[in-house]
Amino acid sequence: MSKPIRKKCRTCGKMATNPYVYHIVPSRNPWNIPNYVKNAPRTDRVDLKGDLKVTVYNYCNQECEGNDYRQ
């Protein structure tokens, strides 16, 4: 058995085993989306660079997310 994944809450600092995850995904120009290739190597959303970078926030629950003031 593997250990449960624990993430720290951005607002209160508690450790959550089943965190509420909030993603901010930037918009893309619809004319510059690359074609889908079935066997092409994939990159995780968090590992993207530049203007495609995705921001991920972990919270205990939706109440903690509501109390956070993102910049």
Secondary structure as the mmCIF struct_conf table of DSSP 4:
data_model
#
loop_
_struct_conf.conf_type_id
_struct_conf.id
_struct_conf.beg_label_comp_id
_struct_conf.beg_label_asym_id
_struct_conf.beg_label_seq_id
_struct_conf.end_label_comp_id
_struct_conf.end_label_asym_id
_struct_conf.end_label_seq_id
HELX_LH_PP_P HELX_LH_PP_P1 SER A 2 ILE A 5
STRN STRN1 LYS A 7 LYS A 8
TURN_TY1_P TURN_TY1_P1 ARG A 10 CYS A 12
STRN STRN2 MET A 15 ALA A 16
BEND BEND1 THR A 17 ASN A 18
STRN STRN3 TYR A 20 ILE A 24
TURN_TY1_P TURN_TY1_P2 PRO A 30 TRP A 31
BEND BEND2 ASN A 32 ASN A 32
HELX_LH_PP_P HELX_LH_PP_P2 ILE A 33 TYR A 36
TURN_TY1_P TURN_TY1_P3 LYS A 38 ASN A 39
BEND BEND3 ALA A 40 ALA A 40
HELX_RH_3T_P HELX_RH_3T_P1 ARG A 45 ASP A 47
HELX_RH_3T_P HELX_RH_3T_P2 GLY A 50 LEU A 52
HELX_LH_PP_P HELX_LH_PP_P3 LYS A 53 VAL A 54
STRN STRN4 THR A 55 TYR A 59
BEND BEND4 CYS A 60 ASN A 61
HELX_RH_AL_P HELX_RH_AL_P1 GLN A 62 ASN A 67
#
